[in-house]
Amino acid sequence: MKIWALGALVAVTCAVGCKAKDKPPATGSAATPVASGSARAATPDAGAVAAALERSPLQQVLREIRDDGTWSKETALHAFAGAFGDLPGVKAATGPRPEIELTCIAARMLQKYWSAITPEQRAAANALLGRKLGPDLASVYAPTDTVYASAGLGSYSDDREQSQTNTVRDTALAIEIAEYEGMIKGVIDRLSGLTGRNLPLRISVELGDVQPPSTVAALFADYEDVGKENNGRGMGAANECIMMIYPIGRKLGIHSKELAAALAHETWHCFQATILGGARYKSAAPWIIEGQAMWVGEAYAAGSQLEVTVRHWKEYLLEAVDSKPVFARSYDAIGFYAHLEDEGVSVWPRLGKMMEAGDNIRAFDIGIAGTKALTSFGASFFLDPRPTKQFTMTSSPGRPPGVVVPRKKFTLGNGDTAEVLARQRATNDFAEVDVSTDVLTVGAFGHGILGDMAGPVHELSAGTRSFCVKAPCKCPDGSTPIEKLTPLSAKSRIAVSGDALAGSRATITAYSMEEFCKGPKPPDRRKWQGVWHSTKYRTISGTFELDATMTSTKITGVVSIDNSKCVSGGAVEGVINAGTVKFGVVEASARVDWTGKISGDKMAGEFAAKGCGEDVGTWSAAR
């Protein structure tokens, strides 16, 4: 059984796009001052960021990918319309039409819901693509036993022998094809060496002399029929890749970085399909499938000037302002893989393992394992190596120069408080900090970094640290403060990053030395009675009792949990900051992380239990 994967740019770029008179997207803009809490603050202007991105119709829809990397039928329909054309009852979004657009994802997204869309929509989709699709990358193409699949590449005619395929008619074409085949073989050999993965495929090249709309090329993959998935029409690993290269791709030039990036991008899709098999490849999260392919293409070519790469890099950089989760990204996840490389990760051999992990959490953890990637993740968006290289991006192939990532700026005097908050897992937040008084305290939960513009860098995790901004760091009576103070200059940078399970935050408060030396209030120990409800396993709920000692910044104690077959209780340790409480409970290898709001004698929030079937839910308690 054969499965043909669509392609574009060079059967390799997964691109399909239309000619456009629109100007290229502008770079980021400066922050606009806005009032924020008790501290004087400047925050990014969301409108300016949106204008700088100037998203294409397809890019607008890709923002609807859910935070866990899945997508709805409606999103799939609108993505397809944005990439290929309107469907019955579905109109494409308005917006600039770039010369080249990566459309692989749109066809793959629609195939997930192929059986759920109307017959009219299926017919229109087939007509737009010029081929018959089908559910789960398998749809018999009569009268032969050929099956067409969308690996998210671009657009091509459904009958190779009657359309754009160009047979070898003369010596010049034979030489050109041989050059492409040699180049592709070199790509495969290098990718195999870097990743430790083999690609046991037959490789052939075909030239197209009729140009489909903005398609550079098409990549086809021939799979083994394992006859088990999809009602007996299943696919195993690919056993052949066919590169169809159209005029736009041929004009790039055999030695151009743009062609090299496109070929490597699409060739990695063949690796992915081989590693995962057809059905898993179809349903895998876009941040893995398309994010990896974008990074592979640009890393292989050592950075190209493809306009489509520039657009997706800008998405990665500028949408950090909205704290967009990595798991909700697609092509723009290229920046995440570039950040791993910055942190000394050998990214290449981890790519296959991340795919094989089977879910976002495991894939993310494989990517960052054994590194400080989470500590510096948010800080990298400053794009400035001050105070250290952790505050910039160095290994970022294809990243356009001159993009300014808007950031918050806090100016704090005595008693002022501000917060940087990565609201959910795999997100970031970051800010400039200017302190005009004596002491700065930082209460953190999660992963983060505080960079002194004078040089030192301080990692942040759970707990509170205090810093002396103005010497001599003595109380008014000449005594040394009870709490140790670490020197810090008046200007610093702070960033936090959520891990695969939860977000992170850091609350910063400025004090005069007089106020700081008054010390914290005495600890408060009480018992809290609470209830919990799983939102993943909706029939499961229970109660708990928390015996806790609390200060203004910390919580410690013991919790007992009823009706949980995973965690029955354990020691509690966490932080309290500006009305927010965060603590963790560990029993054996299972961990439950609790986050919530506390006000007087009540508190409530959410929990995440990575070791308990990745359970999530809500909780509340009173004393």
ROMAR-236734 format. One record per residue (C-alpha): residue number from 1; x, y, z; residue in one letter. Coordinates in Angstrom, 1 decimal, padded with zeros to 4 digits. Layout:
N
R   nr      c1      c2      c3  rest
R  NUM       X       Y       Z     A
...
REM end
This chain:
623
R   nr      c1      c2      c3  rest
R    1   000.0   000.0   000.0     M
R    2   001.4   003.4  -000.9     K
R    3   000.9   006.6   001.0     I
R    4   001.8   009.8  -000.6     W
R    5   002.6   012.7   001.7     A
R    6   001.9   016.2   000.4     L
R    7   004.7   018.6   000.2     G
R    8   005.6   022.2  -000.6     A
R    9   008.5   024.5  -000.8     L
R   10   010.6   021.7  -002.0     V
R   11   008.7   018.8  -001.4     A
R   12   010.5   019.4   001.5     V
R   13   009.2   022.5   003.1     T
R   14   005.7   021.4   003.7     C
R   15   004.8   024.7   002.1     A
R   16   002.0   026.0   000.2     V
R   17   001.5   029.7  -000.2     G
R   18   000.1   032.4  -002.5     C
R   19   001.6   035.4  -004.0     K
R   20   001.0   038.5  -001.9     A
R   21   001.5   042.2  -002.1     K
R   22   001.5   042.5   001.7     D
R   23   004.6   043.8   003.4     K
R   24   006.6   041.4   005.4     P
R   25   005.8   041.3   009.1     P
R   26   007.4   044.1   011.2     A
R   27   009.6   043.4   014.2     T
R   28   008.5   043.8   017.8     G
R   29   007.7   047.1   019.3     S
R   30   008.6   048.9   022.5     A
R   31   006.6   048.4   025.6     A
R   32   003.8   050.9   026.5     T
R   33   003.5   052.1   030.1     P
R   34   000.4   050.9   032.0     V
R   35  -000.5   051.1   035.6     A
R   36   000.0   047.8   037.4     S
R   37  -000.6   047.3   041.1     G
R   38   001.3   049.2   043.7     S
R   39   004.5   049.3   041.7     A
R   40   005.1   051.6   038.8     R
R   41   005.1   049.3   035.8     A
R   42   005.4   049.1   032.0     A
R   43   003.8   046.2   030.3     T
R   44   003.9   045.0   026.6     P
R   45   001.3   046.4   024.2     D
R   46  -000.6   043.4   023.0     A
R   47  -002.0   045.4   020.0     G
R   48   001.5   046.3   018.9     A
R   49   002.6   042.7   019.1     V
R   50  -000.3   041.5   017.0     A
R   51   000.5   044.1   014.4     A
R   52   004.1   043.1   014.3     A
R   53   003.2   039.5   013.7     L
R   54   000.7   040.2   010.9     E
R   55  -000.4   036.6   010.8     R
R   56  -001.5   034.8   007.7     S
R   57  -005.0   033.1   007.6     P
R   58  -003.4   029.8   008.6     L
R   59  -001.3   031.3   011.3     Q
R   60  -004.4   032.9   012.9     Q
R   61  -006.1   029.5   013.1     V
R   62  -003.1   027.7   014.5     L
R   63  -003.4   029.9   017.6     R
R   64  -006.5   027.8   018.4     E
R   65  -004.5   024.7   019.0     I
R   66  -005.3   023.7   022.5     R
R   67  -002.8   024.1   025.4     D
R   68  -002.3   020.3   025.3     D
R   69  -001.4   020.2   021.6     G
R   70  -004.8   018.9   020.5     T
R   71  -007.3   020.6   018.2     W
R   72  -011.0   020.6   017.6     S
R   73  -012.9   019.8   014.4     K
R   74  -013.7   023.4   013.9     E
R   75  -010.1   024.4   014.2     T
R   76  -009.1   021.7   011.7     A
R   77  -011.7   022.9   009.2     L
R   78  -010.6   026.6   009.5     H
R   79  -007.0   025.6   009.3     A
R   80  -007.6   023.7   006.0     F
R   81  -009.6   026.7   004.7     A
R   82  -006.8   029.0   005.6     G
R   83  -004.2   026.9   003.9     A
R   84  -006.0   025.6   000.8     F
R   85  -009.4   027.4   000.3     G
R   86  -012.9   027.7   001.6     D
R   87  -015.0   024.6   002.4     L
R   88  -018.8   024.4   002.5     P
R   89  -019.8   026.4   005.6     G
R   90  -016.2   027.3   006.4     V
R   91  -014.5   030.6   005.3     K
R   92  -010.8   031.3   005.6     A
R   93  -009.7   034.1   007.9     A
R   94  -008.7   037.3   006.2     T
R   95  -005.1   038.3   006.3     G
R   96  -001.9   038.6   004.3     P
R   97  -001.2   035.7   001.9     R
R   98   002.6   035.0   002.0     P
R   99   004.4   033.7  -001.1     E
R  100   005.2   030.4   000.7     I
R  101   003.1   028.9   003.5     E
R  102   003.7   025.7   005.4     L
R  103   000.5   023.8   005.0     T
R  104   001.4   020.3   006.1     C
R  105  -000.3   020.7   009.4     I
R  106  -003.6   021.8   007.9     A
R  107  -004.1   018.6   006.0     A
R  108  -003.0   016.5   008.9     R
R  109  -005.4   018.3   011.3     M
R  110  -008.4   017.7   008.9     L
R  111  -007.6   014.0   008.5     Q
R  112  -008.1   013.5   012.3     K
R  113  -011.7   014.5   011.8     Y
R  114  -012.3   013.1   008.3     W
R  115  -015.2   010.9   009.4     S
R  116  -016.8   013.7   011.3     A
R  117  -017.0   016.3   008.6     I
R  118  -019.8   016.4   006.0     T
R  119  -019.7   014.6   002.7     P
R  120  -019.7   018.0   001.0     E
R  121  -016.7   019.1   003.0     Q
R  122  -014.8   015.9   002.2     R
R  123  -015.5   016.3  -001.5     A
R  124  -014.4   020.0  -001.5     A
R  125  -011.2   019.1   000.4     A
R  126  -010.4   016.4  -002.2     N
R  127  -011.1   018.8  -005.0     A
R  128  -008.8   021.5  -003.5     L
R  129  -006.0   019.1  -002.9     L
R  130  -006.4   017.3  -006.3     G
R  131  -006.3   014.0  -004.5     R
R  132  -008.4   011.8  -002.3     K
R  133  -007.6   011.9   001.4     L
R  134  -009.2   009.8   004.0     G
R  135  -009.4   009.1   007.7     P
R  136  -006.2   008.3   009.6     D
R  137  -003.9   008.8   006.6     L
R  138  -005.5   006.0   004.6     A
R  139  -008.0   006.3   001.8     S
R  140  -008.0   004.0  -001.2     V
R  141  -007.5   005.7  -004.5     Y
R  142  -009.4   003.9  -007.2     A
R  143  -008.7   002.1  -009.5     P
R  144  -005.3   001.3  -008.1     T
R  145  -004.2   000.3  -004.6     D
R  146  -002.6   003.6  -004.0     T
R  147  -003.3   005.5  -000.8     V
R  148  -002.8   009.2  -000.4     Y
R  149  -001.8   010.8   002.9     A
R  150  -001.1   014.3   004.1     S
R  151   002.1   014.6   006.0     A
R  152   001.4   018.3   006.0     G
R  153   003.5   019.2   003.0     L
R  154   001.9   021.1   000.3     G
R  155  -000.4   020.7  -002.7     S
R  156   000.0   018.5  -005.8     Y
R  157  -002.2   016.7  -008.4     S
R  158  -003.5   013.3  -007.5     D
R  159  -002.4   011.5  -010.6     D
R  160   001.4   011.6  -010.9     R
R  161   001.4   010.1  -014.3     E
R  162  -001.0   012.6  -015.8     Q
R  163   000.0   015.9  -014.1     S
R  164   003.1   017.6  -012.9     Q
R  165   005.5   014.8  -012.9     T
R  166   008.3   015.3  -015.4     N
R  167   010.0   012.2  -016.8     T
R  168   013.7   012.2  -017.5     V
R  169   013.6   013.3  -021.2     R
R  170   017.1   014.4  -021.7     D
R  171   020.6   014.4  -020.2     T
R  172   020.1   017.8  -018.5     A
R  173   017.2   016.6  -016.5     L
R  174   019.0   013.4  -015.6     A
R  175   021.9   015.4  -014.3     I
R  176   019.6   017.7  -012.3     E
R  177   017.8   014.8  -010.8     I
R  178   021.1   013.1  -009.9     A
R  179   022.2   016.3  -008.1     E
R  180   019.0   016.4  -006.0     Y
R  181   019.2   012.7  -005.2     E
R  182   022.8   013.2  -004.1     G
R  183   021.9   016.1  -002.0     M
R  184   019.0   014.2  -000.3     I
R  185   021.2   011.2   000.3     K
R  186   023.6   013.6   002.0     G
R  187   020.8   014.9   004.2     V
R  188   019.8   011.4   005.2     I
R  189   023.3   010.3   006.0     D
R  190   023.9   013.4   008.1     R
R  191   020.6   013.2   010.0     L
R  192   021.2   009.5   010.6     S
R  193   024.6   010.2   012.0     G
R  194   023.3   013.0   014.2     L
R  195   020.2   011.3   015.6     T
R  196   021.4   007.7   015.6     G
R  197   018.3   006.8   013.6     R
R  198   018.3   005.0   010.3     N
R  199   016.0   005.7   007.4     L
R  200   015.8   002.5   005.4     P
R  201   014.0   004.1   002.5     L
R  202   014.3   004.1  -001.3     R
R  203   014.8   007.7  -002.4     I
R  204   013.9   009.1  -005.8     S
R  205   013.4   012.5  -007.2     V
R  206   010.8   013.7  -009.7     E
R  207   010.7   017.2  -011.3     L
R  208   007.5   019.1  -011.8     G
R  209   007.3   021.6  -014.7     D
R  210   003.8   022.8  -013.9     V
R  211   003.7   025.1  -010.9     Q
R  212   000.9   024.5  -008.4     P
R  213   000.0   027.6  -006.3     P
R  214   003.1   028.6  -004.4     S
R  215   004.3   025.0  -003.9     T
R  216   008.0   024.5  -004.1     V
R  217   008.0   020.8  -004.0     A
R  218   006.1   017.7  -002.7     A
R  219   007.4   015.0  -000.5     L
R  220   005.9   011.5  -001.0     F
R  221   006.4   008.6   001.4     A
R  222   005.6   004.9   000.5     D
R  223   004.6   003.0   003.6     Y
R  224   004.4  -000.7   004.4     E
R  225   000.9  -002.0   004.8     D
R  226   000.7  -003.7   008.2     V
R  227  -003.0  -004.3   007.8     G
R  228  -003.8  -003.8   011.5     K
R  229  -004.7  -000.2   012.1     E
R  230  -007.7   001.6   010.7     N
R  231  -009.9  -001.4   009.9     N
R  232  -007.3  -003.3   008.2     G
R  233  -005.8  -000.4   006.2     R
R  234  -003.0   000.4   008.5     G
R  235   000.5   001.7   007.9     M
R  236   003.8   000.6   009.4     G
R  237   007.1   002.4   008.8     A
R  238   007.7   004.2   005.6     A
R  239   009.8   002.3   003.0     N
R  240   010.2   004.9   000.3     E
R  241   010.4   008.7  -000.1     C
R  242   009.8   010.4  -003.4     I
R  243   010.7   014.1  -003.7     M
R  244   008.6   016.0  -006.2     M
R  245   010.4   019.3  -006.9     I
R  246   008.5   022.1  -008.6     Y
R  247   009.8   025.2  -010.4     P
R  248   009.8   027.4  -007.3     I
R  249   012.0   024.9  -005.5     G
R  250   014.3   024.4  -008.5     R
R  251   014.9   028.2  -008.6     K
R  252   016.2   028.2  -005.1     L
R  253   019.4   026.7  -006.4     G
R  254   021.0   023.4  -005.6     I
R  255   023.6   024.9  -003.3     H
R  256   021.3   027.4  -001.5     S
R  257   020.7   027.3   002.2     K
R  258   017.0   027.7   001.5     E
R  259   016.8   024.5  -000.5     L
R  260   019.0   022.6   002.1     A
R  261   016.7   023.7   004.9     A
R  262   013.6   022.7   003.0     A
R  263   015.0   019.3   002.1     L
R  264   016.1   018.6   005.6     A
R  265   012.7   019.7   007.0     H
R  266   010.7   017.3   004.8     E
R  267   013.3   014.5   005.1     T
R  268   012.8   014.7   008.9     W
R  269   009.1   014.1   008.3     H
R  270   010.1   010.8   006.7     C
R  271   012.2   010.0   009.7     F
R  272   009.2   010.9   012.0     Q
R  273   006.8   008.7   010.0     A
R  274   009.2   005.8   010.1     T
R  275   009.7   006.1   013.9     I
R  276   006.0   006.6   014.7     L
R  277   004.1   004.7   012.0     G
R  278   001.3   006.3   010.1     G
R  279  -001.4   006.6   012.7     A
R  280   000.7   007.9   015.5     R
R  281   002.4   010.3   013.1     Y
R  282  -000.9   011.8   012.2     K
R  283  -002.1   012.5   015.7     S
R  284   001.1   013.6   017.4     A
R  285   001.2   017.1   018.8     A
R  286   002.3   019.8   016.3     P
R  287   005.0   021.2   018.7     W
R  288   006.7   017.9   018.2     I
R  289   006.1   017.1   014.5     I
R  290   006.3   020.6   013.0     E
R  291   008.5   022.2   015.7     G
R  292   011.2   019.5   015.3     Q
R  293   011.1   019.6   011.5     A
R  294   011.5   023.4   011.5     M
R  295   014.5   023.2   013.8     W
R  296   016.0   020.3   011.9     V
R  297   015.8   022.2   008.6     G
R  298   017.3   025.3   009.9     E
R  299   020.0   023.6   012.1     A
R  300   021.0   021.5   009.1     Y
R  301   021.3   024.5   006.8     A
R  302   022.9   026.6   009.6     A
R  303   020.1   029.2   009.2     G
R  304   018.3   030.1   006.0     S
R  305   016.6   033.2   004.7     Q
R  306   013.2   031.5   004.1     L
R  307   010.5   034.1   004.8     E
R  308   008.3   031.4   006.3     V
R  309   011.0   030.6   008.8     T
R  310   011.3   034.2   009.8     V
R  311   007.5   034.5   010.4     R
R  312   007.4   031.5   012.7     H
R  313   010.5   032.6   014.6     W
R  314   008.7   035.9   015.2     K
R  315   005.7   034.0   016.6     E
R  316   007.9   032.2   019.0     Y
R  317   009.5   035.3   020.2     L
R  318   006.6   037.8   020.3     L
R  319   004.0   035.4   021.6     E
R  320   006.1   034.8   024.7     A
R  321   004.4   038.1   025.8     V
R  322   001.1   036.1   025.9     D
R  323   002.8   033.3   027.8     S
R  324   001.8   030.9   025.0     K
R  325   002.5   027.3   026.1     P
R  326   005.1   025.2   024.2     V
R  327   002.5   022.5   023.9     F
R  328   000.2   024.8   021.9     A
R  329   002.8   025.7   019.4     R
R  330   003.5   024.2   016.0     S
R  331   006.2   025.5   013.6     Y
R  332   007.0   028.2   016.1     D
R  333   008.2   025.6   018.6     A
R  334   011.5   025.9   016.7     I
R  335   012.6   028.3   019.5     G
R  336   012.2   025.6   022.2     F
R  337   014.6   023.2   020.5     Y
R  338   017.0   026.1   019.9     A
R  339   016.9   026.9   023.6     H
R  340   017.7   023.3   024.5     L
R  341   020.8   023.6   022.3     E
R  342   021.8   026.8   024.0     D
R  343   021.7   024.9   027.3     E
R  344   024.2   022.3   026.1     G
R  345   021.6   019.7   025.2     V
R  346   022.6   017.3   022.5     S
R  347   019.3   017.8   020.8     V
R  348   019.6   015.5   017.8     W
R  349   019.5   012.1   019.6     P
R  350   016.7   013.3   021.8     R
R  351   014.3   014.1   018.9     L
R  352   013.3   010.5   018.3     G
R  353   013.0   009.8   022.1     K
R  354   010.7   012.8   022.5     M
R  355   008.4   011.4   019.7     M
R  356   008.4   008.0   021.2     E
R  357   007.5   009.3   024.6     A
R  358   003.8   009.3   023.7     G
R  359   002.6   012.4   025.5     D
R  360   003.6   016.1   026.1     N
R  361   004.8   015.7   029.6     I
R  362   007.2   012.9   029.0     R
R  363   008.4   014.4   025.7     A
R  364   009.1   017.8   027.4     F
R  365   010.9   016.1   030.3     D
R  366   013.1   014.1   027.9     I
R  367   014.0   017.4   026.2     G
R  368   015.1   019.2   029.4     I
R  369   016.5   016.2   031.3     A
R  370   019.8   016.8   033.1     G
R  371   019.9   020.5   032.1     T
R  372   019.2   024.0   033.5     K
R  373   016.9   024.7   030.5     A
R  374   013.9   025.6   032.7     L
R  375   016.0   027.9   034.9     T
R  376   016.9   030.1   031.9     S
R  377   013.9   029.4   029.6     F
R  378   012.1   032.7   030.3     G
R  379   015.3   034.7   030.6     A
R  380   016.4   033.8   027.1     S
R  381   013.6   036.0   025.7     F
R  382   015.6   039.2   026.8     F
R  383   017.8   038.5   023.7     L
R  384   020.6   040.3   025.5     D
R  385   023.7   038.6   027.0     P
R  386   023.6   040.8   030.1     R
R  387   024.3   039.8   032.8     P
R  388   025.1   036.4   031.3     T
R  389   024.4   034.4   028.2     K
R  390   021.4   032.8   029.9     Q
R  391   019.6   036.0   029.0     F
R  392   019.9   035.6   025.3     T
R  393   019.7   033.0   022.5     M
R  394   022.8   032.0   020.7     T
R  395   022.1   028.7   018.9     S
R  396   019.0   029.9   017.1     S
R  397   019.3   029.0   013.4     P
R  398   017.1   031.0   011.1     G
R  399   016.2   033.6   013.8     R
R  400   015.7   037.0   012.2     P
R  401   017.9   039.8   013.5     P
R  402   016.4   043.0   015.0     G
R  403   013.3   041.5   016.6     V
R  404   012.7   043.2   020.0     V
R  405   010.7   041.2   022.5     V
R  406   008.6   043.5   024.6     P
R  407   008.9   043.0   028.3     R
R  408   007.5   044.2   031.6     K
R  409   009.4   046.7   033.7     K
R  410   008.8   047.2   037.4     F
R  411   010.0   050.3   039.4     T
R  412   009.6   049.5   043.1     L
R  413   009.9   051.7   046.2     G
R  414   009.3   050.9   049.9     N
R  415   006.3   048.5   050.2     G
R  416   005.8   048.0   046.5     D
R  417   005.0   044.5   045.2     T
R  418   005.1   043.0   041.7     A
R  419   004.8   039.6   040.2     E
R  420   006.1   037.6   037.2     V
R  421   003.8   034.8   036.5     L
R  422   004.1   031.8   034.1     A
R  423   000.4   031.1   034.3     R
R  424   000.4   027.5   033.2     Q
R  425   002.8   024.7   032.4     R
R  426   005.5   025.2   029.7     A
R  427   005.0   029.0   029.7     T
R  428   007.3   031.9   030.7     N
R  429   007.2   035.4   032.1     D
R  430   010.0   038.0   032.5     F
R  431   010.6   041.6   033.5     A
R  432   013.1   044.3   034.2     E
R  433   013.3   045.4   037.8     V
R  434   014.5   048.8   039.1     D
R  435   014.6   049.1   043.0     V
R  436   014.8   052.5   044.6     S
R  437   014.9   051.4   048.3     T
R  438   017.1   049.2   050.5     D
R  439   015.9   045.6   050.3     V
R  440   014.3   043.3   047.7     L
R  441   012.7   040.0   048.7     T
R  442   011.9   037.4   046.1     V
R  443   009.3   034.7   046.9     G
R  444   009.4   032.0   044.2     A
R  445   007.7   028.8   043.3     F
R  446   008.8   026.8   040.4     G
R  447   011.7   027.6   038.2     H
R  448   013.4   030.9   037.5     G
R  449   016.3   033.2   037.6     I
R  450   017.3   036.6   038.9     L
R  451   020.1   038.3   037.1     G
R  452   021.9   041.2   038.7     D
R  453   022.9   043.6   036.0     M
R  454   026.1   044.1   037.8     A
R  455   027.0   040.5   037.2     G
R  456   025.8   037.7   039.6     P
R  457   023.0   035.4   038.7     V
R  458   020.7   033.7   041.3     H
R  459   018.6   030.6   040.5     E
R  460   015.1   030.7   041.9     L
R  461   013.0   027.6   043.0     S
R  462   010.7   027.3   046.1     A
R  463   011.1   029.7   048.9     G
R  464   012.0   033.3   049.7     T
R  465   015.3   035.1   049.4     R
R  466   016.2   038.6   050.4     S
R  467   018.7   040.9   048.8     F
R  468   020.5   044.1   050.0     C
R  469   020.3   046.8   047.3     V
R  470   021.8   049.7   049.3     K
R  471   024.8   049.4   051.6     A
R  472   025.6   049.2   054.5     P
R  473   022.8   046.6   054.8     C
R  474   022.4   047.2   058.5     K
R  475   019.3   047.8   060.6     C
R  476   018.8   051.4   061.9     P
R  477   020.2   050.4   065.3     D
R  478   023.4   049.2   063.6     G
R  479   022.6   045.5   064.1     S
R  480   022.7   042.9   061.3     T
R  481   019.3   041.7   060.1     P
R  482   018.3   038.2   061.2     I
R  483   017.7   037.1   057.7     E
R  484   020.8   036.8   055.5     K
R  485   021.0   039.4   052.8     L
R  486   022.7   038.8   049.4     T
R  487   024.1   041.9   047.6     P
R  488   022.1   043.0   044.5     L
R  489   022.4   046.1   042.4     S
R  490   019.4   048.4   041.9     A
R  491   018.8   047.1   038.4     K
R  492   018.1   043.4   037.7     S
R  493   016.2   041.0   035.4     R
R  494   013.9   038.3   036.6     I
R  495   012.2   035.4   034.7     A
R  496   010.2   032.3   035.6     V
R  497   009.3   029.2   033.6     S
R  498   006.6   026.6   034.1     G
R  499   007.6   022.9   033.8     D
R  500   005.6   020.1   032.2     A
R  501   003.1   020.0   035.0     L
R  502   002.5   023.5   036.4     A
R  503   003.3   027.2   036.0     G
R  504   005.8   029.2   038.1     S
R  505   005.8   032.6   039.7     R
R  506   008.0   035.0   041.6     A
R  507   006.6   037.8   043.8     T
R  508   009.1   040.6   044.5     I
R  509   008.7   043.2   047.2     T
R  510   010.8   046.2   048.1     A
R  511   011.4   047.4   051.7     Y
R  512   013.2   050.1   053.5     S
R  513   015.8   048.7   055.9     M
R  514   013.6   049.9   058.8     E
R  515   010.6   048.0   057.6     E
R  516   012.6   044.9   056.8     F
R  517   014.3   044.8   060.2     C
R  518   010.9   044.7   062.0     K
R  519   010.8   041.0   060.9     G
R  520   007.9   038.7   060.0     P
R  521   004.9   038.0   062.0     K
R  522   004.9   034.9   064.4     P
R  523   004.0   031.6   062.6     P
R  524   000.3   030.6   062.6     D
R  525  -000.4   026.9   063.1     R
R  526  -003.9   025.6   062.4     R
R  527  -005.7   022.6   060.9     K
R  528  -007.5   022.9   057.6     W
R  529  -010.4   020.7   056.5     Q
R  530  -010.8   020.4   052.7     G
R  531  -012.2   018.5   049.7     V
R  532  -010.7   017.6   046.4     W
R  533  -012.2   016.6   043.0     H
R  534  -010.5   015.1   040.0     S
R  535  -011.4   016.8   036.7     T
R  536  -009.6   014.1   034.7     K
R  537  -011.3   011.2   036.4     Y
R  538  -014.6   012.9   037.1     R
R  539  -016.1   010.2   039.4     T
R  540  -013.2   010.4   041.9     I
R  541  -013.1   012.9   044.8     S
R  542  -012.3   012.9   048.5     G
R  543  -011.4   014.9   051.6     T
R  544  -008.2   015.9   053.2     F
R  545  -006.9   017.4   056.5     E
R  546  -003.9   019.8   056.4     L
R  547  -002.1   020.5   059.7     D
R  548   000.1   023.5   058.7     A
R  549   002.3   026.2   060.1     T
R  550   002.2   029.4   058.1     M
R  551   004.2   032.6   058.0     T
R  552   003.7   035.4   055.6     S
R  553   005.9   033.6   053.1     T
R  554   006.1   029.9   054.0     K
R  555   003.8   026.9   054.7     I
R  556   005.0   023.6   056.3     T
R  557   003.2   020.7   057.8     G
R  558   001.5   017.4   057.2     V
R  559  -001.5   016.4   055.1     V
R  560  -003.7   013.3   055.1     S
R  561  -005.7   012.5   052.0     I
R  562  -008.8   010.3   051.9     D
R  563  -010.0   008.2   048.9     N
R  564  -006.8   008.4   046.9     S
R  565  -005.3   005.1   045.8     K
R  566  -002.1   007.0   044.8     C
R  567  -001.1   009.4   047.6     V
R  568  -002.5   009.0   051.1     S
R  569  -000.6   012.0   052.5     G
R  570   002.8   013.2   053.6     G
R  571   004.9   016.2   054.5     A
R  572   004.0   019.6   053.1     V
R  573   006.4   022.4   052.2     E
R  574   005.7   025.4   050.1     G
R  575   005.5   029.2   049.7     V
R  576   002.9   031.9   050.3     I
R  577   003.1   035.1   048.2     N
R  578   000.6   037.9   047.8     A
R  579  -002.4   035.7   048.6     G
R  580  -001.1   032.7   046.6     T
R  581  -000.2   029.4   048.2     V
R  582   001.8   026.7   046.6     K
R  583   003.0   023.4   048.1     F
R  584   003.9   019.9   047.2     G
R  585   003.1   016.5   048.8     V
R  586   005.4   013.5   048.0     V
R  587   004.7   009.9   048.8     E
R  588   007.0   007.2   047.4     A
R  589   007.6   008.2   043.7     S
R  590   004.3   010.1   043.4     A
R  591   004.0   013.8   043.8     R
R  592   001.0   016.1   044.0     V
R  593   001.5   019.9   043.5     D
R  594  -001.1   022.2   044.9     W
R  595  -001.7   025.8   043.8     T
R  596  -004.3   028.2   045.1     G
R  597  -005.4   031.5   046.6     K
R  598  -005.6   032.0   050.4     I
R  599  -007.8   034.7   052.0     S
R  600  -008.3   034.7   055.7     G
R  601  -009.7   031.3   056.8     D
R  602  -010.3   029.9   053.3     K
R  603  -008.2   028.8   050.4     M
R  604  -008.9   027.0   047.1     A
R  605  -007.1   026.1   043.9     G
R  606  -006.0   023.3   041.6     E
R  607  -003.7   020.3   041.9     F
R  608  -001.6   018.2   039.5     A
R  609  -000.5   014.7   040.2     A
R  610   002.2   013.6   037.7     K
R  611   002.7   010.2   039.3     G
R  612  -001.0   009.4   039.6     C
R  613  -002.1   008.9   036.1     G
R  614  -001.3   012.6   035.4     E
R  615  -004.4   013.5   037.3     D
R  616  -005.5   017.1   037.7     V
R  617  -008.3   018.7   039.7     G
R  618  -009.6   021.2   042.1     T
R  619  -009.5   021.6   045.9     W
R  620  -010.7   023.9   048.7     S
R  621  -010.2   024.1   052.4     A
R  622  -011.3   026.1   055.4     A
R  623  -010.1   026.4   059.1     R
REM end
